[in-house]
C-alpha cells in the first residue's frame, strides 16, 4: 500500500508539467478541435449538458499551479473515496 501512496504523490507532484505544454491534455479538446481534426463535431458532443466542475482547472484564488494541485488532490480524493465505499459495500472474501 505504501508503494501506491508514493506513486500517487509522485504523479501529483508532476501535475504542473501540464502548464508548460501548449497542447491540451488528451481528451480535453474543445468542440472546435474536433471540427478541425475530424471535419465535424460528433452529434453527442454538440448538445452536451456536462459542465466541468472546475473549468480549465482554474480557481481565481489559487493561481494556475495551486489550481492544478487542488484539482489533482480533489481527483485523487474522489477516486480513493469511491474505492473506499466500494470496499465497505462489497465484501471480498480472502
Residue, then its C-alpha position, 0 to 999 in steps of 0.5 A: x500500500x505504501x508503494x501506491x501512496x508514493x506513486x500517487x504523490x509522485x504523479x501529483x507532484x508532476x501535475x504542473x508539467x501540464x502548464x508548460x505544454x501548449x497542447x491540451x491534455x488528451x481528451x480535453x479538446x474543445x468542440x472546435x478541435x474536433x471540427x478541425x481534426x475530424x471535419x465535424x463535431x460528433x452529434x453527442x458532443x454538440x448538445x452536451x449538458x456536462x459542465x466541468x466542475x472546475x473549468x480549465x482547472x482554474x480557481x481565481x484564488x489559487x493561481x494556475x499551479x495551486x489550481x492544478x494541485x487542488x484539482x489533482x488532490x480533489x481527483x485523487x480524493x474522489x477516486x480513493x473515496x469511491x474505492x473506499x465505499x466500494x470496499x465497505x459495500x462489497x465484501x471480498x472474501x480472502 
